[in-house]
Structures are given as C-alpha cells and as structure tokens.
C-alpha cells in the first residue's frame, strides 16, 4: 500500500507542477508494462525549465526520493520552451 501511495504522490506532484508552472496546452500520461517494469510517462508541451536553475521548492527532490523508496528510477527531462517529460520505471514485483 505504501508503494502505491509513493507512486500516486509522484504522479500528483508532476501534474501539480504542470498546472502551476508549465503553461502547457497539451499533457499526455502513459502507463504501460514494458520489459518487466511498469512505466509511467508524463509529458507536457509547456515552457520547460533548465534543471540547473531550479533553486526553490522540494517537489522534484521529493519525487526523486519517493522513486528511490519504491526501488524505481525517475528521469526528468526538460528544456526551456520545449516542455518537460517525467518517466518513472518500477520493477514488477
């Protein structure tokens, strides 16, 4: 149950960040089983950001910590003016 909660909070934080910061016109969410993993992919076409310029807030750090707690891997890709993608891979237990 705790694993589900961590996954839900990662998803919730990603969507919250899109709503608050991205100014996105389109957001896609994919959930699939792939090569022994569950893969959650969230993408937006918003303003993006430079990962090196993030100084405030704990949202991205909390997402990374939650992914580690469920033995998953979180990959965040962002480019200014090109949107953001967040991919969470979890091994199927």
PyMOL Python script that loads the backbone (N, CA, C, O; Angstrom):
from pymol import cmd

cmd.read_pdbstr("""\
ATOM      1  N   UNK A   1       0.815  -1.194   0.000  1.00  0.00           N
ATOM      2  CA  UNK A   1       0.000   0.000   0.000  1.00  0.00           C
ATOM      3  C   UNK A   1       0.864   1.266   0.000  1.00  0.00           C
ATOM      4  O   UNK A   1       0.534   2.249  -0.663  1.00  0.00           O
ATOM      5  N   UNK A   2       1.963   1.232   0.742  1.00  0.00           N
ATOM      6  CA  UNK A   2       2.835   2.400   0.796  1.00  0.00           C
ATOM      7  C   UNK A   2       3.470   2.664  -0.577  1.00  0.00           C
ATOM      8  O   UNK A   2       3.664   3.818  -0.960  1.00  0.00           O
ATOM      9  N   UNK A   3       3.788   1.599  -1.308  1.00  0.00           N
ATOM     10  CA  UNK A   3       4.344   1.769  -2.649  1.00  0.00           C
ATOM     11  C   UNK A   3       3.343   2.501  -3.541  1.00  0.00           C
ATOM     12  O   UNK A   3       3.727   3.408  -4.280  1.00  0.00           O
ATOM     13  N   UNK A   4       2.094   2.127  -3.483  1.00  0.00           N
ATOM     14  CA  UNK A   4       1.061   2.797  -4.275  1.00  0.00           C
ATOM     15  C   UNK A   4       0.958   4.274  -3.907  1.00  0.00           C
ATOM     16  O   UNK A   4       0.773   5.127  -4.775  1.00  0.00           O
ATOM     17  N   UNK A   5       1.077   4.561  -2.630  1.00  0.00           N
ATOM     18  CA  UNK A   5       0.988   5.947  -2.171  1.00  0.00           C
ATOM     19  C   UNK A   5       2.145   6.780  -2.727  1.00  0.00           C
ATOM     20  O   UNK A   5       1.940   7.913  -3.161  1.00  0.00           O
ATOM     21  N   UNK A   6       3.356   6.223  -2.715  1.00  0.00           N
ATOM     22  CA  UNK A   6       4.504   6.942  -3.258  1.00  0.00           C
ATOM     23  C   UNK A   6       4.319   7.197  -4.758  1.00  0.00           C
ATOM     24  O   UNK A   6       4.611   8.292  -5.238  1.00  0.00           O
ATOM     25  N   UNK A   7       3.847   6.218  -5.481  1.00  0.00           N
ATOM     26  CA  UNK A   7       3.614   6.369  -6.922  1.00  0.00           C
ATOM     27  C   UNK A   7       2.557   7.443  -7.162  1.00  0.00           C
ATOM     28  O   UNK A   7       2.721   8.299  -8.031  1.00  0.00           O
ATOM     29  N   UNK A   8       1.481   7.396  -6.394  1.00  0.00           N
ATOM     30  CA  UNK A   8       0.427   8.399  -6.532  1.00  0.00           C
ATOM     31  C   UNK A   8       0.964   9.806  -6.273  1.00  0.00           C
ATOM     32  O   UNK A   8       0.633  10.738  -7.007  1.00  0.00           O
ATOM     33  N   UNK A   9       1.786   9.969  -5.240  1.00  0.00           N
ATOM     34  CA  UNK A   9       2.306  11.303  -4.928  1.00  0.00           C
ATOM     35  C   UNK A   9       3.298  11.803  -5.981  1.00  0.00           C
ATOM     36  O   UNK A   9       3.382  13.007  -6.221  1.00  0.00           O
ATOM     37  N   UNK A  10       4.042  10.906  -6.607  1.00  0.00           N
ATOM     38  CA  UNK A  10       4.902  11.308  -7.726  1.00  0.00           C
ATOM     39  C   UNK A  10       4.028  11.825  -8.858  1.00  0.00           C
ATOM     40  O   UNK A  10       4.298  12.887  -9.419  1.00  0.00           O
ATOM     41  N   UNK A  11       2.981  11.076  -9.195  1.00  0.00           N
ATOM     42  CA  UNK A  11       2.051  11.482 -10.249  1.00  0.00           C
ATOM     43  C   UNK A  11       1.408  12.826  -9.911  1.00  0.00           C
ATOM     44  O   UNK A  11       1.342  13.724 -10.751  1.00  0.00           O
ATOM     45  N   UNK A  12       0.939  12.952  -8.679  1.00  0.00           N
ATOM     46  CA  UNK A  12       0.267  14.174  -8.244  1.00  0.00           C
ATOM     47  C   UNK A  12       1.200  15.383  -8.326  1.00  0.00           C
ATOM     48  O   UNK A  12       0.788  16.451  -8.779  1.00  0.00           O
ATOM     49  N   UNK A  13       2.438  15.227  -7.896  1.00  0.00           N
ATOM     50  CA  UNK A  13       3.401  16.329  -7.941  1.00  0.00           C
ATOM     51  C   UNK A  13       3.696  16.730  -9.386  1.00  0.00           C
ATOM     52  O   UNK A  13       3.797  17.917  -9.694  1.00  0.00           O
ATOM     53  N   UNK A  14       3.831  15.748 -10.262  1.00  0.00           N
ATOM     54  CA  UNK A  14       4.092  16.055 -11.670  1.00  0.00           C
ATOM     55  C   UNK A  14       2.940  16.846 -12.276  1.00  0.00           C
ATOM     56  O   UNK A  14       3.174  17.840 -12.963  1.00  0.00           O
ATOM     57  N   UNK A  15       1.711  16.428 -12.035  1.00  0.00           N
ATOM     58  CA  UNK A  15       0.542  17.131 -12.572  1.00  0.00           C
ATOM     59  C   UNK A  15       0.422  18.514 -11.942  1.00  0.00           C
ATOM     60  O   UNK A  15       0.119  19.487 -12.634  1.00  0.00           O
ATOM     61  N   UNK A  16       0.655  18.606 -10.650  1.00  0.00           N
ATOM     62  CA  UNK A  16       0.606  19.895  -9.962  1.00  0.00           C
ATOM     63  C   UNK A  16       1.624  20.874 -10.573  1.00  0.00           C
ATOM     64  O   UNK A  16       1.309  22.045 -10.786  1.00  0.00           O
ATOM     65  N   UNK A  17       2.830  20.395 -10.851  1.00  0.00           N
ATOM     66  CA  UNK A  17       3.853  21.248 -11.452  1.00  0.00           C
ATOM     67  C   UNK A  17       3.444  21.721 -12.840  1.00  0.00           C
ATOM     68  O   UNK A  17       3.705  22.866 -13.207  1.00  0.00           O
ATOM     69  N   UNK A  18       2.810  20.855 -13.607  1.00  0.00           N
ATOM     70  CA  UNK A  18       2.338  21.248 -14.939  1.00  0.00           C
ATOM     71  C   UNK A  18       1.307  22.359 -14.815  1.00  0.00           C
ATOM     72  O   UNK A  18       1.378  23.362 -15.524  1.00  0.00           O
ATOM     73  N   UNK A  19       0.353  22.179 -13.915  1.00  0.00           N
ATOM     74  CA  UNK A  19      -0.712  23.173 -13.741  1.00  0.00           C
ATOM     75  C   UNK A  19      -0.140  24.505 -13.252  1.00  0.00           C
ATOM     76  O   UNK A  19      -0.537  25.563 -13.741  1.00  0.00           O
ATOM     77  N   UNK A  20       0.787  24.462 -12.292  1.00  0.00           N
ATOM     78  CA  UNK A  20       1.298  25.691 -11.689  1.00  0.00           C
ATOM     79  C   UNK A  20       2.326  26.426 -12.544  1.00  0.00           C
ATOM     80  O   UNK A  20       2.354  27.656 -12.556  1.00  0.00           O
ATOM     81  N   UNK A  21       3.175  25.681 -13.261  1.00  0.00           N
ATOM     82  CA  UNK A  21       4.339  26.321 -13.863  1.00  0.00           C
ATOM     83  C   UNK A  21       4.471  26.190 -15.378  1.00  0.00           C
ATOM     84  O   UNK A  21       5.111  27.037 -16.002  1.00  0.00           O
ATOM     85  N   UNK A  22       3.896  25.171 -15.986  1.00  0.00           N
ATOM     86  CA  UNK A  22       4.248  24.833 -17.367  1.00  0.00           C
ATOM     87  C   UNK A  22       3.573  25.684 -18.437  1.00  0.00           C
ATOM     88  O   UNK A  22       4.124  25.844 -19.526  1.00  0.00           O
ATOM     89  N   UNK A  23       2.401  26.230 -18.153  1.00  0.00           N
ATOM     90  CA  UNK A  23       1.619  26.913 -19.193  1.00  0.00           C
ATOM     91  C   UNK A  23       1.442  26.011 -20.412  1.00  0.00           C
ATOM     92  O   UNK A  23       1.526  26.467 -21.553  1.00  0.00           O
ATOM     93  N   UNK A  24       1.200  24.750 -20.160  1.00  0.00           N
ATOM     94  CA  UNK A  24       1.094  23.753 -21.228  1.00  0.00           C
ATOM     95  C   UNK A  24      -0.270  23.808 -21.905  1.00  0.00           C
ATOM     96  O   UNK A  24      -1.286  24.098 -21.273  1.00  0.00           O
ATOM     97  N   UNK A  25      -0.267  23.525 -23.189  1.00  0.00           N
ATOM     98  CA  UNK A  25      -1.510  23.373 -23.938  1.00  0.00           C
ATOM     99  C   UNK A  25      -1.897  21.908 -24.026  1.00  0.00           C
ATOM    100  O   UNK A  25      -3.074  21.579 -24.174  1.00  0.00           O
ATOM    101  N   UNK A  26      -0.905  21.028 -23.934  1.00  0.00           N
ATOM    102  CA  UNK A  26      -1.165  19.599 -24.060  1.00  0.00           C
ATOM    103  C   UNK A  26      -0.311  18.836 -23.051  1.00  0.00           C
ATOM    104  O   UNK A  26       0.880  19.105 -22.891  1.00  0.00           O
ATOM    105  N   UNK A  27      -0.941  17.888 -22.380  1.00  0.00           N
ATOM    106  CA  UNK A  27      -0.256  16.998 -21.454  1.00  0.00           C
ATOM    107  C   UNK A  27      -0.683  15.580 -21.775  1.00  0.00           C
ATOM    108  O   UNK A  27      -1.870  15.321 -21.973  1.00  0.00           O
ATOM    109  N   UNK A  28       0.259  14.665 -21.828  1.00  0.00           N
ATOM    110  CA  UNK A  28      -0.071  13.258 -22.050  1.00  0.00           C
ATOM    111  C   UNK A  28       0.434  12.434 -20.874  1.00  0.00           C
ATOM    112  O   UNK A  28       1.481  12.713 -20.292  1.00  0.00           O
ATOM    113  N   UNK A  29      -0.348  11.409 -20.547  1.00  0.00           N
ATOM    114  CA  UNK A  29       0.018  10.477 -19.487  1.00  0.00           C
ATOM    115  C   UNK A  29      -0.080   9.076 -20.071  1.00  0.00           C
ATOM    116  O   UNK A  29      -1.115   8.689 -20.614  1.00  0.00           O
ATOM    117  N   UNK A  30       1.007   8.320 -19.954  1.00  0.00           N
ATOM    118  CA  UNK A  30       1.021   6.936 -20.422  1.00  0.00           C
ATOM    119  C   UNK A  30       1.421   6.041 -19.262  1.00  0.00           C
ATOM    120  O   UNK A  30       2.313   6.373 -18.482  1.00  0.00           O
ATOM    121  N   UNK A  31       0.760   4.921 -19.160  1.00  0.00           N
ATOM    122  CA  UNK A  31       1.105   3.910 -18.174  1.00  0.00           C
ATOM    123  C   UNK A  31       1.147   2.586 -18.913  1.00  0.00           C
ATOM    124  O   UNK A  31       0.157   2.168 -19.515  1.00  0.00           O
ATOM    125  N   UNK A  32       2.300   1.925 -18.865  1.00  0.00           N
ATOM    126  CA  UNK A  32       2.417   0.677 -19.605  1.00  0.00           C
ATOM    127  C   UNK A  32       3.335  -0.313 -18.896  1.00  0.00           C
ATOM    128  O   UNK A  32       4.150   0.050 -18.047  1.00  0.00           O
ATOM    129  N   UNK A  33       3.171  -1.562 -19.273  1.00  0.00           N
ATOM    130  CA  UNK A  33       4.052  -2.624 -18.805  1.00  0.00           C
ATOM    131  C   UNK A  33       5.078  -2.839 -19.911  1.00  0.00           C
ATOM    132  O   UNK A  33       4.723  -3.083 -21.064  1.00  0.00           O
ATOM    133  N   UNK A  34       6.354  -2.744 -19.546  1.00  0.00           N
ATOM    134  CA  UNK A  34       7.401  -2.823 -20.555  1.00  0.00           C
ATOM    135  C   UNK A  34       8.635  -3.499 -19.968  1.00  0.00           C
ATOM    136  O   UNK A  34       9.214  -3.004 -19.001  1.00  0.00           O
ATOM    137  N   UNK A  35       9.036  -4.618 -20.545  1.00  0.00           N
ATOM    138  CA  UNK A  35      10.268  -5.311 -20.161  1.00  0.00           C
ATOM    139  C   UNK A  35      10.401  -5.532 -18.662  1.00  0.00           C
ATOM    140  O   UNK A  35      11.434  -5.214 -18.073  1.00  0.00           O
ATOM    141  N   UNK A  36       9.363  -6.075 -18.045  1.00  0.00           N
ATOM    142  CA  UNK A  36       9.409  -6.365 -16.616  1.00  0.00           C
ATOM    143  C   UNK A  36       9.264  -5.160 -15.708  1.00  0.00           C
ATOM    144  O   UNK A  36       9.523  -5.249 -14.508  1.00  0.00           O
ATOM    145  N   UNK A  37       8.855  -4.038 -16.270  1.00  0.00           N
ATOM    146  CA  UNK A  37       8.671  -2.818 -15.491  1.00  0.00           C
ATOM    147  C   UNK A  37       7.297  -2.223 -15.753  1.00  0.00           C
ATOM    148  O   UNK A  37       6.678  -2.465 -16.789  1.00  0.00           O
ATOM    149  N   UNK A  38       6.845  -1.453 -14.804  1.00  0.00           N
ATOM    150  CA  UNK A  38       5.719  -0.547 -15.012  1.00  0.00           C
ATOM    151  C   UNK A  38       6.350   0.798 -15.331  1.00  0.00           C
ATOM    152  O   UNK A  38       7.232   1.261 -14.608  1.00  0.00           O
ATOM    153  N   UNK A  39       5.896   1.428 -16.415  1.00  0.00           N
ATOM    154  CA  UNK A  39       6.471   2.704 -16.835  1.00  0.00           C
ATOM    155  C   UNK A  39       5.357   3.750 -16.869  1.00  0.00           C
ATOM    156  O   UNK A  39       4.356   3.594 -17.568  1.00  0.00           O
ATOM    157  N   UNK A  40       5.556   4.809 -16.106  1.00  0.00           N
ATOM    158  CA  UNK A  40       4.654   5.953 -16.098  1.00  0.00           C
ATOM    159  C   UNK A  40       5.391   7.097 -16.783  1.00  0.00           C
ATOM    160  O   UNK A  40       6.480   7.483 -16.358  1.00  0.00           O
ATOM    161  N   UNK A  41       4.794   7.642 -17.848  1.00  0.00           N
ATOM    162  CA  UNK A  41       5.398   8.735 -18.595  1.00  0.00           C
ATOM    163  C   UNK A  41       4.417   9.890 -18.658  1.00  0.00           C
ATOM    164  O   UNK A  41       3.286   9.735 -19.118  1.00  0.00           O
ATOM    165  N   UNK A  42       4.854  11.038 -18.199  1.00  0.00           N
ATOM    166  CA  UNK A  42       4.032  12.249 -18.204  1.00  0.00           C
ATOM    167  C   UNK A  42       4.801  13.302 -18.996  1.00  0.00           C
ATOM    168  O   UNK A  42       5.941  13.628 -18.666  1.00  0.00           O
ATOM    169  N   UNK A  43       4.169  13.831 -20.042  1.00  0.00           N
ATOM    170  CA  UNK A  43       4.818  14.840 -20.895  1.00  0.00           C
ATOM    171  C   UNK A  43       3.922  16.051 -21.040  1.00  0.00           C
ATOM    172  O   UNK A  43       2.696  15.946 -21.038  1.00  0.00           O
ATOM    173  N   UNK A  44       4.564  17.212 -21.167  1.00  0.00           N
ATOM    174  CA  UNK A  44       3.805  18.421 -21.481  1.00  0.00           C
ATOM    175  C   UNK A  44       4.551  19.231 -22.530  1.00  0.00           C
ATOM    176  O   UNK A  44       5.749  19.050 -22.746  1.00  0.00           O
ATOM    177  N   UNK A  45       3.815  20.129 -23.175  1.00  0.00           N
ATOM    178  CA  UNK A  45       4.408  20.986 -24.198  1.00  0.00           C
ATOM    179  C   UNK A  45       4.573  22.414 -23.682  1.00  0.00           C
ATOM    180  O   UNK A  45       4.509  23.377 -24.447  1.00  0.00           O
ATOM    181  N   UNK A  46       4.781  22.530 -22.399  1.00  0.00           N
ATOM    182  CA  UNK A  46       4.848  23.848 -21.765  1.00  0.00           C
ATOM    183  C   UNK A  46       6.182  24.542 -21.912  1.00  0.00           C
ATOM    184  O   UNK A  46       6.965  24.237 -22.811  1.00  0.00           O
ATOM    185  N   UNK A  47       6.428  25.475 -21.019  1.00  0.00           N
ATOM    186  CA  UNK A  47       7.602  26.340 -21.102  1.00  0.00           C
ATOM    187  C   UNK A  47       8.896  25.633 -20.736  1.00  0.00           C
ATOM    188  O   UNK A  47       9.977  26.140 -21.035  1.00  0.00           O
ATOM    189  N   UNK A  48       8.810  24.487 -20.104  1.00  0.00           N
ATOM    190  CA  UNK A  48      10.018  23.768 -19.713  1.00  0.00           C
ATOM    191  C   UNK A  48      10.825  24.558 -18.696  1.00  0.00           C
ATOM    192  O   UNK A  48      10.367  25.574 -18.174  1.00  0.00           O
ATOM    193  N   UNK A  49      12.028  24.079 -18.421  1.00  0.00           N
ATOM    194  CA  UNK A  49      12.908  24.763 -17.483  1.00  0.00           C
ATOM    195  C   UNK A  49      14.310  24.207 -17.625  1.00  0.00           C
ATOM    196  O   UNK A  49      14.520  23.161 -18.239  1.00  0.00           O
ATOM    197  N   UNK A  50      15.262  24.916 -17.053  1.00  0.00           N
ATOM    198  CA  UNK A  50      16.650  24.473 -17.011  1.00  0.00           C
ATOM    199  C   UNK A  50      16.858  23.810 -15.658  1.00  0.00           C
ATOM    200  O   UNK A  50      16.717  24.460 -14.622  1.00  0.00           O
ATOM    201  N   UNK A  51      17.191  22.528 -15.654  1.00  0.00           N
ATOM    202  CA  UNK A  51      17.356  21.783 -14.406  1.00  0.00           C
ATOM    203  C   UNK A  51      18.422  22.423 -13.506  1.00  0.00           C
ATOM    204  O   UNK A  51      18.357  22.284 -12.285  1.00  0.00           O
ATOM    205  N   UNK A  52      19.385  23.109 -14.085  1.00  0.00           N
ATOM    206  CA  UNK A  52      20.454  23.728 -13.305  1.00  0.00           C
ATOM    207  C   UNK A  52      20.026  25.029 -12.643  1.00  0.00           C
ATOM    208  O   UNK A  52      20.741  25.555 -11.791  1.00  0.00           O
ATOM    209  N   UNK A  53      18.868  25.551 -13.028  1.00  0.00           N
ATOM    210  CA  UNK A  53      18.413  26.829 -12.481  1.00  0.00           C
ATOM    211  C   UNK A  53      17.313  26.684 -11.439  1.00  0.00           C
ATOM    212  O   UNK A  53      16.783  27.691 -10.972  1.00  0.00           O
ATOM    213  N   UNK A  54      16.961  25.480 -11.068  1.00  0.00           N
ATOM    214  CA  UNK A  54      15.918  25.254 -10.072  1.00  0.00           C
ATOM    215  C   UNK A  54      16.533  25.421  -8.684  1.00  0.00           C
ATOM    216  O   UNK A  54      17.461  24.701  -8.315  1.00  0.00           O
ATOM    217  N   UNK A  55      16.002  26.383  -7.915  1.00  0.00           N
ATOM    218  CA  UNK A  55      16.568  26.658  -6.599  1.00  0.00           C
ATOM    219  C   UNK A  55      15.545  26.588  -5.467  1.00  0.00           C
ATOM    220  O   UNK A  55      15.922  26.402  -4.309  1.00  0.00           O
ATOM    221  N   UNK A  56      14.286  26.730  -5.777  1.00  0.00           N
ATOM    222  CA  UNK A  56      13.300  26.761  -4.691  1.00  0.00           C
ATOM    223  C   UNK A  56      12.365  25.564  -4.795  1.00  0.00           C
ATOM    224  O   UNK A  56      12.197  24.974  -5.862  1.00  0.00           O
ATOM    225  N   UNK A  57      11.775  25.227  -3.685  1.00  0.00           N
ATOM    226  CA  UNK A  57      10.807  24.147  -3.665  1.00  0.00           C
ATOM    227  C   UNK A  57      11.468  22.789  -3.536  1.00  0.00           C
ATOM    228  O   UNK A  57      12.650  22.615  -3.833  1.00  0.00           O
ATOM    229  N   UNK A  58      10.680  21.844  -3.090  1.00  0.00           N
ATOM    230  CA  UNK A  58      11.187  20.490  -2.861  1.00  0.00           C
ATOM    231  C   UNK A  58      10.499  19.456  -3.733  1.00  0.00           C
ATOM    232  O   UNK A  58      10.774  18.264  -3.602  1.00  0.00           O
ATOM    233  N   UNK A  59       9.608  19.885  -4.621  1.00  0.00           N
ATOM    234  CA  UNK A  59       8.813  18.937  -5.391  1.00  0.00           C
ATOM    235  C   UNK A  59       9.623  17.936  -6.170  1.00  0.00           C
ATOM    236  O   UNK A  59       9.356  16.738  -6.077  1.00  0.00           O
ATOM    237  N   UNK A  60      10.607  18.375  -6.937  1.00  0.00           N
ATOM    238  CA  UNK A  60      11.413  17.459  -7.742  1.00  0.00           C
ATOM    239  C   UNK A  60      12.263  16.553  -6.858  1.00  0.00           C
ATOM    240  O   UNK A  60      12.435  15.371  -7.155  1.00  0.00           O
ATOM    241  N   UNK A  61      12.791  17.107  -5.778  1.00  0.00           N
ATOM    242  CA  UNK A  61      13.586  16.304  -4.843  1.00  0.00           C
ATOM    243  C   UNK A  61      12.712  15.237  -4.196  1.00  0.00           C
ATOM    244  O   UNK A  61      13.119  14.080  -4.091  1.00  0.00           O
ATOM    245  N   UNK A  62      11.516  15.619  -3.762  1.00  0.00           N
ATOM    246  CA  UNK A  62      10.601  14.659  -3.146  1.00  0.00           C
ATOM    247  C   UNK A  62      10.218  13.549  -4.115  1.00  0.00           C
ATOM    248  O   UNK A  62      10.116  12.387  -3.721  1.00  0.00           O
ATOM    249  N   UNK A  63      10.004  13.901  -5.388  1.00  0.00           N
ATOM    250  CA  UNK A  63       9.670  12.887  -6.393  1.00  0.00           C
ATOM    251  C   UNK A  63      10.817  11.888  -6.524  1.00  0.00           C
ATOM    252  O   UNK A  63      10.585  10.680  -6.574  1.00  0.00           O
ATOM    253  N   UNK A  64      12.044  12.382  -6.579  1.00  0.00           N
ATOM    254  CA  UNK A  64      13.216  11.518  -6.707  1.00  0.00           C
ATOM    255  C   UNK A  64      13.353  10.596  -5.492  1.00  0.00           C
ATOM    256  O   UNK A  64      13.641   9.408  -5.638  1.00  0.00           O
ATOM    257  N   UNK A  65      13.145  11.142  -4.306  1.00  0.00           N
ATOM    258  CA  UNK A  65      13.241  10.341  -3.082  1.00  0.00           C
ATOM    259  C   UNK A  65      12.157   9.273  -3.036  1.00  0.00           C
ATOM    260  O   UNK A  65      12.419   8.140  -2.630  1.00  0.00           O
ATOM    261  N   UNK A  66      10.951   9.622  -3.446  1.00  0.00           N
ATOM    262  CA  UNK A  66       9.863   8.639  -3.468  1.00  0.00           C
ATOM    263  C   UNK A  66      10.162   7.520  -4.459  1.00  0.00           C
ATOM    264  O   UNK A  66       9.884   6.354  -4.181  1.00  0.00           O
ATOM    265  N   UNK A  67      10.722   7.867  -5.605  1.00  0.00           N
ATOM    266  CA  UNK A  67      11.075   6.849  -6.604  1.00  0.00           C
ATOM    267  C   UNK A  67      12.102   5.873  -6.018  1.00  0.00           C
ATOM    268  O   UNK A  67      11.997   4.662  -6.216  1.00  0.00           O
ATOM    269  N   UNK A  68      13.077   6.397  -5.309  1.00  0.00           N
ATOM    270  CA  UNK A  68      14.086   5.540  -4.686  1.00  0.00           C
ATOM    271  C   UNK A  68      13.467   4.624  -3.632  1.00  0.00           C
ATOM    272  O   UNK A  68      13.864   3.465  -3.511  1.00  0.00           O
ATOM    273  N   UNK A  69      12.506   5.127  -2.875  1.00  0.00           N
ATOM    274  CA  UNK A  69      11.859   4.321  -1.838  1.00  0.00           C
ATOM    275  C   UNK A  69      11.110   3.125  -2.411  1.00  0.00           C
ATOM    276  O   UNK A  69      10.975   2.098  -1.747  1.00  0.00           O
ATOM    277  N   UNK A  70      10.621   3.257  -3.646  1.00  0.00           N
ATOM    278  CA  UNK A  70       9.890   2.138  -4.269  1.00  0.00           C
ATOM    279  C   UNK A  70      10.792   1.383  -5.238  1.00  0.00           C
ATOM    280  O   UNK A  70      10.316   0.604  -6.064  1.00  0.00           O
ATOM    281  N   UNK A  71      12.105   1.621  -5.131  1.00  0.00           N
ATOM    282  CA  UNK A  71      13.107   0.953  -5.963  1.00  0.00           C
ATOM    283  C   UNK A  71      12.882   1.207  -7.449  1.00  0.00           C
ATOM    284  O   UNK A  71      13.110   0.347  -8.300  1.00  0.00           O
ATOM    285  N   UNK A  72      12.425   2.424  -7.722  1.00  0.00           N
ATOM    286  CA  UNK A  72      12.181   2.830  -9.099  1.00  0.00           C
ATOM    287  C   UNK A  72      13.261   3.784  -9.575  1.00  0.00           C
ATOM    288  O   UNK A  72      14.182   4.147  -8.844  1.00  0.00           O
ATOM    289  N   UNK A  73      13.110   4.169 -10.821  1.00  0.00           N
ATOM    290  CA  UNK A  73      14.044   5.124 -11.429  1.00  0.00           C
ATOM    291  C   UNK A  73      13.223   6.253 -12.021  1.00  0.00           C
ATOM    292  O   UNK A  73      12.309   6.015 -12.810  1.00  0.00           O
ATOM    293  N   UNK A  74      13.544   7.472 -11.646  1.00  0.00           N
ATOM    294  CA  UNK A  74      12.838   8.651 -12.134  1.00  0.00           C
ATOM    295  C   UNK A  74      13.781   9.444 -13.020  1.00  0.00           C
ATOM    296  O   UNK A  74      14.889   9.796 -12.614  1.00  0.00           O
ATOM    297  N   UNK A  75      13.329   9.720 -14.235  1.00  0.00           N
ATOM    298  CA  UNK A  75      14.112  10.506 -15.177  1.00  0.00           C
ATOM    299  C   UNK A  75      13.286  11.730 -15.556  1.00  0.00           C
ATOM    300  O   UNK A  75      12.174  11.606 -16.068  1.00  0.00           O
ATOM    301  N   UNK A  76      13.835  12.903 -15.300  1.00  0.00           N
ATOM    302  CA  UNK A  76      13.167  14.159 -15.634  1.00  0.00           C
ATOM    303  C   UNK A  76      13.973  14.823 -16.743  1.00  0.00           C
ATOM    304  O   UNK A  76      15.170  15.068 -16.598  1.00  0.00           O
ATOM    305  N   UNK A  77      13.297  15.111 -17.852  1.00  0.00           N
ATOM    306  CA  UNK A  77      13.937  15.787 -18.980  1.00  0.00           C
ATOM    307  C   UNK A  77      13.169  17.070 -19.250  1.00  0.00           C
ATOM    308  O   UNK A  77      11.948  17.054 -19.401  1.00  0.00           O
ATOM    309  N   UNK A  78      13.885  18.171 -19.310  1.00  0.00           N
ATOM    310  CA  UNK A  78      13.237  19.450 -19.557  1.00  0.00           C
ATOM    311  C   UNK A  78      14.166  20.347 -20.357  1.00  0.00           C
ATOM    312  O   UNK A  78      15.383  20.338 -20.173  1.00  0.00           O
ATOM    313  N   UNK A  79      13.563  21.117 -21.244  1.00  0.00           N
ATOM    314  CA  UNK A  79      14.285  22.137 -21.992  1.00  0.00           C
ATOM    315  C   UNK A  79      13.411  23.372 -22.033  1.00  0.00           C
ATOM    316  O   UNK A  79      12.196  23.286 -22.214  1.00  0.00           O
ATOM    317  N   UNK A  80      14.036  24.511 -21.863  1.00  0.00           N
ATOM    318  CA  UNK A  80      13.267  25.755 -21.922  1.00  0.00           C
ATOM    319  C   UNK A  80      12.539  25.845 -23.255  1.00  0.00           C
ATOM    320  O   UNK A  80      13.109  25.588 -24.315  1.00  0.00           O
ATOM    321  N   UNK A  81      11.263  26.217 -23.176  1.00  0.00           N
ATOM    322  CA  UNK A  81      10.380  26.402 -24.333  1.00  0.00           C
ATOM    323  C   UNK A  81      10.100  25.132 -25.125  1.00  0.00           C
ATOM    324  O   UNK A  81       9.568  25.204 -26.233  1.00  0.00           O
ATOM    325  N   UNK A  82      10.450  23.965 -24.575  1.00  0.00           N
ATOM    326  CA  UNK A  82      10.197  22.705 -25.272  1.00  0.00           C
ATOM    327  C   UNK A  82       9.448  21.697 -24.412  1.00  0.00           C
ATOM    328  O   UNK A  82       9.215  20.572 -24.854  1.00  0.00           O
ATOM    329  N   UNK A  83       9.073  22.064 -23.216  1.00  0.00           N
ATOM    330  CA  UNK A  83       8.295  21.164 -22.379  1.00  0.00           C
ATOM    331  C   UNK A  83       9.142  20.298 -21.465  1.00  0.00           C
ATOM    332  O   UNK A  83      10.362  20.436 -21.377  1.00  0.00           O
ATOM    333  N   UNK A  84       8.447  19.410 -20.796  1.00  0.00           N
ATOM    334  CA  UNK A  84       9.056  18.553 -19.784  1.00  0.00           C
ATOM    335  C   UNK A  84       8.500  17.146 -19.907  1.00  0.00           C
ATOM    336  O   UNK A  84       7.334  16.963 -20.256  1.00  0.00           O
ATOM    337  N   UNK A  85       9.328  16.158 -19.623  1.00  0.00           N
ATOM    338  CA  UNK A  85       8.840  14.781 -19.522  1.00  0.00           C
ATOM    339  C   UNK A  85       9.388  14.176 -18.238  1.00  0.00           C
ATOM    340  O   UNK A  85      10.531  14.409 -17.846  1.00  0.00           O
ATOM    341  N   UNK A  86       8.538  13.398 -17.605  1.00  0.00           N
ATOM    342  CA  UNK A  86       8.890  12.708 -16.376  1.00  0.00           C
ATOM    343  C   UNK A  86       8.570  11.241 -16.588  1.00  0.00           C
ATOM    344  O   UNK A  86       7.436  10.873 -16.895  1.00  0.00           O
ATOM    345  N   UNK A  87       9.582  10.414 -16.420  1.00  0.00           N
ATOM    346  CA  UNK A  87       9.387   8.980 -16.608  1.00  0.00           C
ATOM    347  C   UNK A  87       9.767   8.254 -15.325  1.00  0.00           C
ATOM    348  O   UNK A  87      10.862   8.428 -14.792  1.00  0.00           O
ATOM    349  N   UNK A  88       8.840   7.439 -14.844  1.00  0.00           N
ATOM    350  CA  UNK A  88       9.059   6.615 -13.660  1.00  0.00           C
ATOM    351  C   UNK A  88       9.021   5.157 -14.094  1.00  0.00           C
ATOM    352  O   UNK A  88       8.036   4.704 -14.678  1.00  0.00           O
ATOM    353  N   UNK A  89      10.089   4.423 -13.810  1.00  0.00           N
ATOM    354  CA  UNK A  89      10.145   2.997 -14.099  1.00  0.00           C
ATOM    355  C   UNK A  89      10.207   2.231 -12.791  1.00  0.00           C
ATOM    356  O   UNK A  89      11.031   2.519 -11.924  1.00  0.00           O
ATOM    357  N   UNK A  90       9.331   1.256 -12.663  1.00  0.00           N
ATOM    358  CA  UNK A  90       9.286   0.444 -11.452  1.00  0.00           C
ATOM    359  C   UNK A  90       9.351  -1.019 -11.819  1.00  0.00           C
ATOM    360  O   UNK A  90       8.634  -1.451 -12.721  1.00  0.00           O
ATOM    361  N   UNK A  91      10.187  -1.800 -11.151  1.00  0.00           N
ATOM    362  CA  UNK A  91      10.192  -3.232 -11.421  1.00  0.00           C
ATOM    363  C   UNK A  91       8.891  -3.867 -10.945  1.00  0.00           C
ATOM    364  O   UNK A  91       8.354  -3.516  -9.894  1.00  0.00           O
ATOM    365  N   UNK A  92       8.401  -4.803 -11.740  1.00  0.00           N
ATOM    366  CA  UNK A  92       7.180  -5.518 -11.354  1.00  0.00           C
ATOM    367  C   UNK A  92       7.564  -6.547 -10.308  1.00  0.00           C
ATOM    368  O   UNK A  92       8.449  -7.376 -10.518  1.00  0.00           O
ATOM    369  N   UNK A  93       6.878  -6.474  -9.175  1.00  0.00           N
ATOM    370  CA  UNK A  93       7.195  -7.383  -8.056  1.00  0.00           C
ATOM    371  C   UNK A  93       6.530  -8.720  -8.242  1.00  0.00           C
ATOM    372  O   UNK A  93       6.683  -9.608  -7.402  1.00  0.00           O
TER     373      UNK A  93
END
""", "prot")
cmd.dss("prot")
cmd.show_as("cartoon", "prot")
cmd.util.cbc("prot")
cmd.orient("prot")
